[in-house]
Amino acid sequence: MVSDLDKGLLIQFGKRLRSLRLSKKLTLRKMALLCNVEFADIQRYETGKVNITLLSLGELAKALEIEPKELLDFTQEQDLKH
Amino acid sequence: MVSDLDKGLLIQFGKRLRSLRLSKKLTLRKMALLCNVEFADIQRYETGKVNITLLSLGELAKALEIEPKELLDFTQEQDLKH
């Protein structure tokens, strides 16, 4: 069972991923071509639907030409919006 | 099949996790009690044997009282030691 705080982490990661992708002017399709991650999986990560692994996160970082830590460069919101 | 670069990422993450745990003077057992992660799993993460998920990484960050991004605060070594 994924708690609200957990969902929050996945959603924040998804938002971060999407903003980095858009800042690099990459479409989902282009990004998928640049790394070993399926187009549909990137979409699911961006909407906080899938609990990404470190290796997949590393693949996304490679496609974005950034360090993996930049994908987690957000502060976890403590307040849970109900 | 996990490539050398992938193994590198897991090993570097493991080293980072271990150094943060020790800096907080936490044993594996104490850390396991502080979060929803098994003692043996923390050990496997520290030795780069398991591809951790973002939610588990979030749990470890909670136990260490840090932001998840601090667990990835290392620069990926590009050179692959054969």
Backbone of each chain as nested JSON, in Angstrom:
{
  "chains": [
    {"id": "A", "residues": [
      {"number": 1, "name": "MET", "atoms": {"N": [0.872, -1.185, 0.0], "CA": [0.0, 0.0, 0.0], "C": [0.911, 1.238, 0.0]}},
      {"number": 2, "name": "VAL", "atoms": {"N": [0.706, 2.117, -1.01], "CA": [1.556, 3.309, -1.115], "C": [0.913, 4.445, -0.302]}},
      {"number": 3, "name": "SER", "atoms": {"N": [1.665, 4.921, 0.71], "CA": [1.088, 5.964, 1.581], "C": [1.045, 7.294, 0.832]}},
      {"number": 4, "name": "ASP", "atoms": {"N": [0.33, 8.262, 1.412], "CA": [0.226, 9.583, 0.782], "C": [1.612, 10.215, 0.629]}},
      {"number": 5, "name": "LEU", "atoms": {"N": [2.457, 10.037, 1.692], "CA": [3.798, 10.622, 1.64], "C": [4.59, 9.992, 0.486]}},
      {"number": 6, "name": "ASP", "atoms": {"N": [4.403, 8.651, 0.336], "CA": [5.09, 7.958, -0.768], "C": [4.613, 8.516, -2.104]}},
      {"number": 7, "name": "LYS", "atoms": {"N": [3.258, 8.611, -2.234], "CA": [2.722, 9.133, -3.514], "C": [3.319, 10.503, -3.764]}},
      {"number": 8, "name": "GLY", "atoms": {"N": [3.435, 11.3, -2.705], "CA": [3.98, 12.649, -2.824], "C": [5.365, 12.62, -3.43]}},
      {"number": 9, "name": "LEU", "atoms": {"N": [6.186, 11.662, -2.962], "CA": [7.567, 11.568, -3.456], "C": [7.572, 11.225, -4.944]}},
      {"number": 10, "name": "LEU", "atoms": {"N": [6.711, 10.267, -5.335], "CA": [6.669, 9.854, -6.748], "C": [6.152, 11.001, -7.624]}},
      {"number": 11, "name": "ILE", "atoms": {"N": [5.164, 11.73, -7.113], "CA": [4.579, 12.833, -7.902], "C": [5.588, 13.971, -8.048]}},
      {"number": 12, "name": "GLN", "atoms": {"N": [6.294, 14.265, -6.936], "CA": [7.308, 15.332, -7.019], "C": [8.427, 14.947, -7.969]}},
      {"number": 13, "name": "PHE", "atoms": {"N": [8.832, 13.668, -7.919], "CA": [9.875, 13.207, -8.842], "C": [9.381, 13.367, -10.282]}},
      {"number": 14, "name": "GLY", "atoms": {"N": [8.114, 12.991, -10.511], "CA": [7.553, 13.096, -11.865], "C": [7.55, 14.518, -12.375]}},
      {"number": 15, "name": "LYS", "atoms": {"N": [7.176, 15.436, -11.496], "CA": [7.159, 16.86, -11.889], "C": [8.571, 17.324, -12.23]}},
      {"number": 16, "name": "ARG", "atoms": {"N": [9.521, 16.911, -11.413], "CA": [10.935, 17.308, -11.611], "C": [11.434, 16.772, -12.955]}},
      {"number": 17, "name": "LEU", "atoms": {"N": [11.117, 15.476, -13.213], "CA": [11.554, 14.832, -14.458], "C": [10.98, 15.588, -15.661]}},
      {"number": 18, "name": "ARG", "atoms": {"N": [9.692, 15.881, -15.59], "CA": [9.015, 16.554, -16.704], "C": [9.616, 17.947, -16.945]}},
      {"number": 19, "name": "SER", "atoms": {"N": [9.855, 18.691, -15.863], "CA": [10.373, 20.062, -16.051], "C": [11.79, 20.021, -16.635]}},
      {"number": 20, "name": "LEU", "atoms": {"N": [12.591, 19.013, -16.207], "CA": [13.948, 18.893, -16.774], "C": [13.878, 18.51, -18.258]}},
      {"number": 21, "name": "ARG", "atoms": {"N": [12.969, 17.568, -18.579], "CA": [12.82, 17.139, -19.988], "C": [12.421, 18.323, -20.869]}},
      {"number": 22, "name": "LEU", "atoms": {"N": [11.435, 19.103, -20.376], "CA": [10.945, 20.245, -21.182], "C": [12.026, 21.324, -21.293]}},
      {"number": 23, "name": "SER", "atoms": {"N": [12.808, 21.482, -20.221], "CA": [13.869, 22.508, -20.269], "C": [14.932, 22.134, -21.305]}},
      {"number": 24, "name": "LYS", "atoms": {"N": [15.025, 20.833, -21.614], "CA": [15.98, 20.375, -22.633], "C": [15.283, 20.257, -23.998]}},
      {"number": 25, "name": "LYS", "atoms": {"N": [14.025, 20.71, -24.05], "CA": [13.235, 20.687, -25.301], "C": [13.197, 19.274, -25.916]}},
      {"number": 26, "name": "LEU", "atoms": {"N": [13.031, 18.278, -25.031], "CA": [12.922, 16.895, -25.514], "C": [11.462, 16.437, -25.438]}},
      {"number": 27, "name": "THR", "atoms": {"N": [10.989, 15.825, -26.522], "CA": [9.676, 15.18, -26.453], "C": [9.868, 13.845, -25.735]}},
      {"number": 28, "name": "LEU", "atoms": {"N": [8.769, 13.227, -25.302], "CA": [8.847, 11.904, -24.676], "C": [9.518, 10.925, -25.635]}},
      {"number": 29, "name": "ARG", "atoms": {"N": [9.144, 11.012, -26.916], "CA": [9.679, 10.073, -27.926], "C": [11.186, 10.25, -28.069]}},
      {"number": 30, "name": "LYS", "atoms": {"N": [11.617, 11.511, -28.161], "CA": [13.067, 11.777, -28.334], "C": [13.822, 11.268, -27.117]}},
      {"number": 31, "name": "MET", "atoms": {"N": [13.247, 11.533, -25.924], "CA": [13.937, 11.111, -24.701], "C": [14.051, 9.582, -24.658]}},
      {"number": 32, "name": "ALA", "atoms": {"N": [12.97, 8.914, -25.068], "CA": [12.978, 7.437, -25.058], "C": [14.074, 6.914, -25.972]}},
      {"number": 33, "name": "LEU", "atoms": {"N": [14.288, 7.602, -27.087], "CA": [15.332, 7.179, -28.049], "C": [16.729, 7.362, -27.455]}},
      {"number": 34, "name": "LEU", "atoms": {"N": [16.858, 8.324, -26.539], "CA": [18.186, 8.641, -25.988], "C": [18.586, 7.7, -24.853]}},
      {"number": 35, "name": "CYS", "atoms": {"N": [17.597, 6.915, -24.343], "CA": [17.977, 6.039, -23.224], "C": [17.22, 4.713, -23.31]}},
      {"number": 36, "name": "ASN", "atoms": {"N": [17.563, 3.775, -22.481], "CA": [16.934, 2.439, -22.497], "C": [15.619, 2.423, -21.742]}},
      {"number": 37, "name": "VAL", "atoms": {"N": [14.813, 3.459, -21.875], "CA": [13.535, 3.506, -21.163], "C": [12.427, 3.739, -22.186]}},
      {"number": 38, "name": "GLU", "atoms": {"N": [11.367, 2.937, -22.051], "CA": [10.245, 3.037, -22.985], "C": [9.503, 4.372, -22.837]}},
      {"number": 39, "name": "PHE", "atoms": {"N": [8.99, 4.85, -23.961], "CA": [8.193, 6.084, -24.018], "C": [7.084, 6.042, -22.956]}},
      {"number": 40, "name": "ALA", "atoms": {"N": [6.361, 4.937, -22.911], "CA": [5.212, 4.828, -21.98], "C": [5.684, 4.816, -20.521]}},
      {"number": 41, "name": "ASP", "atoms": {"N": [6.86, 4.255, -20.279], "CA": [7.38, 4.247, -18.893], "C": [7.74, 5.657, -18.448]}},
      {"number": 42, "name": "ILE", "atoms": {"N": [8.37, 6.434, -19.352], "CA": [8.721, 7.806, -18.988], "C": [7.445, 8.57, -18.63]}},
      {"number": 43, "name": "GLN", "atoms": {"N": [6.404, 8.347, -19.406], "CA": [5.112, 9.005, -19.148], "C": [4.581, 8.62, -17.757]}},
      {"number": 44, "name": "ARG", "atoms": {"N": [4.709, 7.326, -17.43], "CA": [4.22, 6.878, -16.111], "C": [5.07, 7.457, -14.986]}},
      {"number": 45, "name": "TYR", "atoms": {"N": [6.398, 7.568, -15.213], "CA": [7.244, 8.196, -14.174], "C": [6.824, 9.643, -13.972]}},
      {"number": 46, "name": "GLU", "atoms": {"N": [6.54, 10.343, -15.092], "CA": [6.216, 11.771, -14.999], "C": [4.894, 12.015, -14.272]}},
      {"number": 47, "name": "THR", "atoms": {"N": [4.026, 10.996, -14.27], "CA": [2.726, 11.184, -13.597], "C": [2.708, 10.504, -12.226]}},
      {"number": 48, "name": "GLY", "atoms": {"N": [3.901, 10.086, -11.78], "CA": [4.022, 9.535, -10.427], "C": [3.33, 8.2, -10.236]}},
      {"number": 49, "name": "LYS", "atoms": {"N": [3.149, 7.476, -11.346], "CA": [2.382, 6.217, -11.272], "C": [3.281, 5.018, -10.975]}},
      {"number": 50, "name": "VAL", "atoms": {"N": [4.603, 5.158, -11.236], "CA": [5.481, 3.98, -11.099], "C": [6.649, 4.315, -10.193]}},
      {"number": 51, "name": "ASN", "atoms": {"N": [7.01, 3.367, -9.34], "CA": [8.096, 3.517, -8.381], "C": [9.413, 3.204, -9.089]}},
      {"number": 52, "name": "ILE", "atoms": {"N": [10.056, 4.225, -9.621], "CA": [11.245, 4.051, -10.476], "C": [12.407, 3.449, -9.69]}},
      {"number": 53, "name": "THR", "atoms": {"N": [13.287, 2.714, -10.412], "CA": [14.488, 2.168, -9.768], "C": [15.67, 3.102, -10.033]}},
      {"number": 54, "name": "LEU", "atoms": {"N": [16.738, 2.917, -9.25], "CA": [17.92, 3.779, -9.37], "C": [18.55, 3.646, -10.763]}},
      {"number": 55, "name": "LEU", "atoms": {"N": [18.575, 2.44, -11.306], "CA": [19.198, 2.25, -12.63], "C": [18.382, 2.944, -13.729]}},
      {"number": 56, "name": "SER", "atoms": {"N": [17.047, 2.893, -13.62], "CA": [16.226, 3.607, -14.609], "C": [16.422, 5.104, -14.443]}},
      {"number": 57, "name": "LEU", "atoms": {"N": [16.531, 5.549, -13.192], "CA": [16.764, 6.973, -12.919], "C": [18.106, 7.391, -13.541]}},
      {"number": 58, "name": "GLY", "atoms": {"N": [19.089, 6.47, -13.453], "CA": [20.402, 6.737, -14.062], "C": [20.305, 6.856, -15.575]}},
      {"number": 59, "name": "GLU", "atoms": {"N": [19.453, 6.024, -16.176], "CA": [19.248, 6.076, -17.631], "C": [18.629, 7.422, -18.036]}},
      {"number": 60, "name": "LEU", "atoms": {"N": [17.617, 7.857, -17.272], "CA": [16.964, 9.136, -17.575], "C": [17.971, 10.285, -17.438]}},
      {"number": 61, "name": "ALA", "atoms": {"N": [18.822, 10.201, -16.416], "CA": [19.842, 11.242, -16.211], "C": [20.791, 11.3, -17.407]}},
      {"number": 62, "name": "LYS", "atoms": {"N": [21.145, 10.115, -17.919], "CA": [22.05, 10.071, -19.092], "C": [21.395, 10.782, -20.271]}},
      {"number": 63, "name": "ALA", "atoms": {"N": [20.119, 10.492, -20.503], "CA": [19.411, 11.105, -21.647], "C": [19.341, 12.629, -21.481]}},
      {"number": 64, "name": "LEU", "atoms": {"N": [19.23, 13.073, -20.232], "CA": [19.121, 14.519, -19.959], "C": [20.497, 15.157, -19.801]}},
      {"number": 65, "name": "GLU", "atoms": {"N": [21.545, 14.304, -19.86], "CA": [22.93, 14.767, -19.698], "C": [23.108, 15.536, -18.377]}},
      {"number": 66, "name": "ILE", "atoms": {"N": [22.6, 14.946, -17.318], "CA": [22.752, 15.519, -15.968], "C": [23.184, 14.401, -15.015]}},
      {"number": 67, "name": "GLU", "atoms": {"N": [23.562, 14.784, -13.785], "CA": [23.878, 13.784, -12.749], "C": [22.551, 13.254, -12.168]}},
      {"number": 68, "name": "PRO", "atoms": {"N": [22.51, 11.978, -11.79], "CA": [21.274, 11.431, -11.224], "C": [20.714, 12.281, -10.071]}},
      {"number": 69, "name": "LYS", "atoms": {"N": [21.59, 12.844, -9.26], "CA": [21.113, 13.6, -8.083], "C": [20.246, 14.793, -8.483]}},
      {"number": 70, "name": "GLU", "atoms": {"N": [20.46, 15.329, -9.695], "CA": [19.659, 16.492, -10.109], "C": [18.194, 16.121, -10.296]}},
      {"number": 71, "name": "LEU", "atoms": {"N": [17.938, 14.856, -10.56], "CA": [16.537, 14.421, -10.731], "C": [15.8, 14.381, -9.394]}},
      {"number": 72, "name": "LEU", "atoms": {"N": [16.575, 14.394, -8.296], "CA": [15.93, 14.391, -6.972], "C": [16.079, 15.749, -6.301]}},
      {"number": 73, "name": "ASP", "atoms": {"N": [16.468, 16.751, -7.108], "CA": [16.726, 18.075, -6.531], "C": [15.427, 18.832, -6.256]}},
      {"number": 74, "name": "PHE", "atoms": {"N": [14.687, 18.306, -5.305], "CA": [13.466, 18.982, -4.845], "C": [13.348, 18.67, -3.362]}},
      {"number": 75, "name": "THR", "atoms": {"N": [12.634, 19.549, -2.644], "CA": [12.482, 19.31, -1.206], "C": [11.137, 18.672, -0.988]}},
      {"number": 76, "name": "GLN", "atoms": {"N": [11.106, 17.529, -0.255], "CA": [9.864, 16.787, -0.038], "C": [8.881, 17.657, 0.715]}},
      {"number": 77, "name": "GLU", "atoms": {"N": [7.672, 17.808, 0.061], "CA": [6.617, 18.57, 0.749], "C": [6.139, 17.741, 1.916]}},
      {"number": 78, "name": "GLN", "atoms": {"N": [6.174, 18.323, 3.131], "CA": [5.764, 17.553, 4.309], "C": [4.248, 17.535, 4.422]}},
      {"number": 79, "name": "ASP", "atoms": {"N": [3.581, 18.666, 3.955], "CA": [2.116, 18.723, 4.176], "C": [1.44, 17.81, 3.157]}},
      {"number": 80, "name": "LEU", "atoms": {"N": [0.544, 16.917, 3.627], "CA": [-0.147, 15.979, 2.726], "C": [-1.487, 16.624, 2.382]}},
      {"number": 81, "name": "LYS", "atoms": {"N": [-1.673, 16.919, 1.114], "CA": [-2.935, 17.562, 0.698], "C": [-3.994, 16.473, 0.637]}},
      {"number": 82, "name": "HIS", "atoms": {"N": [-5.089, 16.599, 1.463], "CA": [-6.155, 15.558, 1.41], "C": [-7.295, 16.045, 0.538]}}
    ]},
    {"id": "B", "residues": [
      {"number": 1, "name": "MET", "atoms": {"N": [20.624, -7.667, -18.037], "CA": [22.067, -7.71, -17.806], "C": [22.496, -6.313, -17.322]}},
      {"number": 2, "name": "VAL", "atoms": {"N": [23.161, -6.267, -16.129], "CA": [23.554, -4.969, -15.57], "C": [24.944, -4.615, -16.105]}},
      {"number": 3, "name": "SER", "atoms": {"N": [25.014, -3.453, -16.796], "CA": [26.311, -3.077, -17.391], "C": [27.26, -2.607, -16.296]}},
      {"number": 4, "name": "ASP", "atoms": {"N": [28.54, -2.452, -16.665], "CA": [29.544, -1.982, -15.693], "C": [29.168, -0.605, -15.166]}},
      {"number": 5, "name": "LEU", "atoms": {"N": [28.672, 0.267, -16.089], "CA": [28.3, 1.623, -15.661], "C": [27.161, 1.536, -14.651]}},
      {"number": 6, "name": "ASP", "atoms": {"N": [26.19, 0.63, -14.918], "CA": [25.074, 0.453, -13.986], "C": [25.599, -0.017, -12.634]}},
      {"number": 7, "name": "LYS", "atoms": {"N": [26.476, -1.045, -12.674], "CA": [27.02, -1.557, -11.4], "C": [27.69, -0.411, -10.661]}},
      {"number": 8, "name": "GLY", "atoms": {"N": [28.399, 0.433, -11.419], "CA": [29.1, 1.571, -10.82], "C": [28.143, 2.448, -10.051]}},
      {"number": 9, "name": "LEU", "atoms": {"N": [26.974, 2.705, -10.649], "CA": [25.985, 3.582, -10.002], "C": [25.489, 2.944, -8.71]}},
      {"number": 10, "name": "LEU", "atoms": {"N": [25.207, 1.636, -8.739], "CA": [24.699, 0.958, -7.538], "C": [25.768, 0.92, -6.452]}},
      {"number": 11, "name": "ILE", "atoms": {"N": [27.013, 0.698, -6.86], "CA": [28.12, 0.626, -5.881], "C": [28.359, 2.003, -5.252]}},
      {"number": 12, "name": "GLN", "atoms": {"N": [28.316, 3.04, -6.11], "CA": [28.533, 4.398, -5.557], "C": [27.41, 4.78, -4.604]}},
      {"number": 13, "name": "PHE", "atoms": {"N": [26.174, 4.397, -4.982], "CA": [25.041, 4.675, -4.086], "C": [25.25, 3.952, -2.749]}},
      {"number": 14, "name": "GLY", "atoms": {"N": [25.689, 2.693, -2.843], "CA": [25.916, 1.902, -1.626], "C": [26.952, 2.528, -0.713]}},
      {"number": 15, "name": "LYS", "atoms": {"N": [28.027, 3.014, -1.317], "CA": [29.092, 3.671, -0.527], "C": [28.531, 4.925, 0.149]}},
      {"number": 16, "name": "ARG", "atoms": {"N": [27.76, 5.688, -0.598], "CA": [27.183, 6.937, -0.081], "C": [26.253, 6.618, 1.102]}},
      {"number": 17, "name": "LEU", "atoms": {"N": [25.392, 5.596, 0.903], "CA": [24.435, 5.193, 1.952], "C": [25.189, 4.806, 3.218]}},
      {"number": 18, "name": "ARG", "atoms": {"N": [26.226, 3.998, 3.052], "CA": [26.995, 3.501, 4.195], "C": [27.671, 4.66, 4.929]}},
      {"number": 19, "name": "SER", "atoms": {"N": [28.27, 5.584, 4.163], "CA": [28.995, 6.698, 4.826], "C": [28.009, 7.592, 5.578]}},
      {"number": 20, "name": "LEU", "atoms": {"N": [26.802, 7.801, 5.006], "CA": [25.802, 8.616, 5.711], "C": [25.328, 7.9, 6.977]}},
      {"number": 21, "name": "ARG", "atoms": {"N": [25.11, 6.577, 6.883], "CA": [24.638, 5.795, 8.046], "C": [25.672, 5.877, 9.175]}},
      {"number": 22, "name": "LEU", "atoms": {"N": [26.949, 5.689, 8.796], "CA": [28.019, 5.709, 9.811], "C": [28.184, 7.107, 10.397]}},
      {"number": 23, "name": "SER", "atoms": {"N": [27.99, 8.123, 9.556], "CA": [28.134, 9.503, 10.068], "C": [27.047, 9.808, 11.094]}},
      {"number": 24, "name": "LYS", "atoms": {"N": [25.919, 9.079, 11.01], "CA": [24.833, 9.266, 11.974], "C": [24.958, 8.253, 13.128]}},
      {"number": 25, "name": "LYS", "atoms": {"N": [26.071, 7.506, 13.097], "CA": [26.351, 6.496, 14.155], "C": [25.174, 5.513, 14.317]}},
      {"number": 26, "name": "LEU", "atoms": {"N": [24.648, 5.078, 13.165], "CA": [23.558, 4.098, 13.182], "C": [24.099, 2.729, 12.758]}},
      {"number": 27, "name": "THR", "atoms": {"N": [23.747, 1.691, 13.523], "CA": [24.059, 0.335, 13.066], "C": [23.002, -0.038, 12.025]}},
      {"number": 28, "name": "LEU", "atoms": {"N": [23.256, -1.122, 11.269], "CA": [22.271, -1.594, 10.288], "C": [20.952, -1.897, 11.007]}},
      {"number": 29, "name": "ARG", "atoms": {"N": [21.065, -2.523, 12.176], "CA": [19.863, -2.928, 12.918], "C": [19.049, -1.697, 13.338]}},
      {"number": 30, "name": "LYS", "atoms": {"N": [19.766, -0.686, 13.873], "CA": [19.063, 0.533, 14.33], "C": [18.38, 1.209, 13.158]}},
      {"number": 31, "name": "MET", "atoms": {"N": [19.115, 1.25, 12.02], "CA": [18.554, 1.922, 10.843], "C": [17.302, 1.178, 10.358]}},
      {"number": 32, "name": "ALA", "atoms": {"N": [17.376, -0.148, 10.379], "CA": [16.226, -0.954, 9.923], "C": [15.005, -0.659, 10.794]}},
      {"number": 33, "name": "LEU", "atoms": {"N": [15.244, -0.438, 12.08], "CA": [14.136, -0.146, 13.008], "C": [13.517, 1.219, 12.724]}},
      {"number": 34, "name": "LEU", "atoms": {"N": [14.324, 2.118, 12.169], "CA": [13.847, 3.494, 11.935], "C": [13.042, 3.629, 10.648]}},
      {"number": 35, "name": "CYS", "atoms": {"N": [13.098, 2.582, 9.777], "CA": [12.367, 2.726, 8.51], "C": [11.78, 1.38, 8.09]}},
      {"number": 36, "name": "ASN", "atoms": {"N": [10.983, 1.382, 7.076], "CA": [10.319, 0.155, 6.602], "C": [11.221, -0.668, 5.694]}},
      {"number": 37, "name": "VAL", "atoms": {"N": [12.492, -0.755, 6.006], "CA": [13.409, -1.514, 5.153], "C": [14.115, -2.562, 6.019]}},
      {"number": 38, "name": "GLU", "atoms": {"N": [14.149, -3.782, 5.5], "CA": [14.761, -4.888, 6.235], "C": [16.276, -4.688, 6.388]}},
      {"number": 39, "name": "PHE", "atoms": {"N": [16.793, -5.149, 7.517], "CA": [18.231, -5.12, 7.829], "C": [19.045, -5.676, 6.653]}},
      {"number": 40, "name": "ALA", "atoms": {"N": [18.61, -6.842, 6.147], "CA": [19.376, -7.511, 5.072], "C": [19.309, -6.709, 3.774]}},
      {"number": 41, "name": "ASP", "atoms": {"N": [18.19, -6.038, 3.54], "CA": [18.076, -5.226, 2.316], "C": [19.027, -4.03, 2.376]}},
      {"number": 42, "name": "ILE", "atoms": {"N": [19.097, -3.393, 3.564], "CA": [20.007, -2.242, 3.692], "C": [21.426, -2.691, 3.388]}},
      {"number": 43, "name": "GLN", "atoms": {"N": [21.781, -3.886, 3.892], "CA": [23.116, -4.448, 3.648], "C": [23.352, -4.644, 2.149]}},
      {"number": 44, "name": "ARG", "atoms": {"N": [22.319, -5.164, 1.466], "CA": [22.457, -5.404, 0.008], "C": [22.562, -4.077, -0.744]}},
      {"number": 45, "name": "TYR", "atoms": {"N": [21.812, -3.062, -0.303], "CA": [21.933, -1.745, -0.968], "C": [23.357, -1.206, -0.78]}},
      {"number": 46, "name": "GLU", "atoms": {"N": [23.902, -1.371, 0.442], "CA": [25.227, -0.812, 0.736], "C": [26.33, -1.484, -0.081]}},
      {"number": 47, "name": "THR", "atoms": {"N": [26.06, -2.722, -0.526], "CA": [27.102, -3.428, -1.292], "C": [26.78, -3.412, -2.794]}},
      {"number": 48, "name": "GLY", "atoms": {"N": [25.817, -2.576, -3.157], "CA": [25.512, -2.386, -4.581], "C": [24.913, -3.599, -5.246]}},
      {"number": 49, "name": "LYS", "atoms": {"N": [24.299, -4.482, -4.452], "CA": [23.799, -5.748, -5.014], "C": [22.356, -5.62, -5.523]}},
      {"number": 50, "name": "VAL", "atoms": {"N": [21.635, -4.593, -5.048], "CA": [20.213, -4.51, -5.392], "C": [19.886, -3.142, -5.979]}},
      {"number": 51, "name": "ASN", "atoms": {"N": [19.058, -3.142, -7.005], "CA": [18.659, -1.923, -7.7], "C": [17.499, -1.281, -6.93]}},
      {"number": 52, "name": "ILE", "atoms": {"N": [17.824, -0.372, -6.032], "CA": [16.846, 0.214, -5.107], "C": [15.774, 1.027, -5.835]}},
      {"number": 53, "name": "THR", "atoms": {"N": [14.567, 1.077, -5.243], "CA": [13.515, 1.909, -5.838], "C": [13.48, 3.265, -5.139]}},
      {"number": 54, "name": "LEU", "atoms": {"N": [12.797, 4.225, -5.767], "CA": [12.729, 5.575, -5.208], "C": [12.033, 5.57, -3.845]}},
      {"number": 55, "name": "LEU", "atoms": {"N": [10.994, 4.767, -3.682], "CA": [10.263, 4.753, -2.401], "C": [11.137, 4.18, -1.285]}},
      {"number": 56, "name": "SER", "atoms": {"N": [11.923, 3.146, -1.592], "CA": [12.837, 2.594, -0.576], "C": [13.914, 3.624, -0.255]}},
      {"number": 57, "name": "LEU", "atoms": {"N": [14.371, 4.333, -1.289], "CA": [15.383, 5.377, -1.081], "C": [14.792, 6.467, -0.165]}},
      {"number": 58, "name": "GLY", "atoms": {"N": [13.487, 6.764, -0.384], "CA": [12.812, 7.744, 0.468], "C": [12.739, 7.282, 1.916]}},
      {"number": 59, "name": "GLU", "atoms": {"N": [12.518, 5.974, 2.102], "CA": [12.464, 5.401, 3.463], "C": [13.832, 5.54, 4.152]}},
      {"number": 60, "name": "LEU", "atoms": {"N": [14.897, 5.236, 3.42], "CA": [16.248, 5.344, 3.987], "C": [16.541, 6.801, 4.347]}},
      {"number": 61, "name": "ALA", "atoms": {"N": [16.102, 7.725, 3.493], "CA": [16.33, 9.152, 3.762], "C": [15.611, 9.568, 5.045]}},
      {"number": 62, "name": "LYS", "atoms": {"N": [14.396, 9.039, 5.234], "CA": [13.642, 9.357, 6.463], "C": [14.418, 8.888, 7.692]}},
      {"number": 63, "name": "ALA", "atoms": {"N": [14.936, 7.669, 7.634], "CA": [15.673, 7.105, 8.782], "C": [16.924, 7.941, 9.075]}},
      {"number": 64, "name": "LEU", "atoms": {"N": [17.533, 8.474, 8.019], "CA": [18.755, 9.272, 8.174], "C": [18.437, 10.745, 8.416]}},
      {"number": 65, "name": "GLU", "atoms": {"N": [17.13, 11.077, 8.361], "CA": [16.679, 12.465, 8.558], "C": [17.358, 13.414, 7.571]}},
      {"number": 66, "name": "ILE", "atoms": {"N": [17.352, 13.003, 6.317], "CA": [17.907, 13.845, 5.245], "C": [16.92, 13.857, 4.082]}},
      {"number": 67, "name": "GLU", "atoms": {"N": [17.187, 14.719, 3.092], "CA": [16.367, 14.717, 1.872], "C": [16.849, 13.573, 0.968]}},
      {"number": 68, "name": "PRO", "atoms": {"N": [15.942, 12.949, 0.215], "CA": [16.366, 11.854, -0.667], "C": [17.541, 12.236, -1.583]}},
      {"number": 69, "name": "LYS", "atoms": {"N": [17.551, 13.479, -2.05], "CA": [18.61, 13.87, -3.0], "C": [20.006, 13.743, -2.396]}},
      {"number": 70, "name": "GLU", "atoms": {"N": [20.107, 13.839, -1.064], "CA": [21.442, 13.744, -0.442], "C": [22.022, 12.342, -0.59]}},
      {"number": 71, "name": "LEU", "atoms": {"N": [21.137, 11.355, -0.783], "CA": [21.632, 9.976, -0.945], "C": [22.258, 9.773, -2.328]}},
      {"number": 72, "name": "LEU", "atoms": {"N": [21.963, 10.702, -3.233], "CA": [22.56, 10.598, -4.58], "C": [23.62, 11.675, -4.785]}},
      {"number": 73, "name": "ASP", "atoms": {"N": [24.056, 12.28, -3.677], "CA": [25.007, 13.385, -3.79], "C": [26.423, 12.876, -4.015]}},
      {"number": 74, "name": "PHE", "atoms": {"N": [26.622, 12.298, -5.18], "CA": [27.955, 11.852, -5.597], "C": [27.99, 12.038, -7.111]}},
      {"number": 75, "name": "THR", "atoms": {"N": [29.22, 12.184, -7.63], "CA": [29.333, 12.363, -9.076], "C": [29.697, 11.036, -9.687]}},
      {"number": 76, "name": "GLN", "atoms": {"N": [28.923, 10.611, -10.741], "CA": [29.153, 9.306, -11.348], "C": [30.539, 9.236, -11.923]}},
      {"number": 77, "name": "GLU", "atoms": {"N": [31.294, 8.179, -11.459], "CA": [32.629, 7.983, -12.023], "C": [32.447, 7.493, -13.454]}},
      {"number": 78, "name": "GLN", "atoms": {"N": [33.036, 8.207, -14.427], "CA": [32.867, 7.783, -15.823], "C": [33.792, 6.622, -16.143]}},
      {"number": 79, "name": "ASP", "atoms": {"N": [35.004, 6.6, -15.485], "CA": [35.961, 5.545, -15.901], "C": [35.512, 4.218, -15.294]}},
      {"number": 80, "name": "LEU", "atoms": {"N": [35.441, 3.173, -16.165], "CA": [34.994, 1.851, -15.698], "C": [36.246, 1.042, -15.385]}},
      {"number": 81, "name": "LYS", "atoms": {"N": [36.382, 0.668, -14.109], "CA": [37.592, -0.075, -13.718], "C": [37.388, -1.535, -14.104]}},
      {"number": 82, "name": "HIS", "atoms": {"N": [38.216, -2.066, -15.013], "CA": [38.067, -3.499, -15.406], "C": [38.976, -4.368, -14.566]}}
    ]}
  ]
}
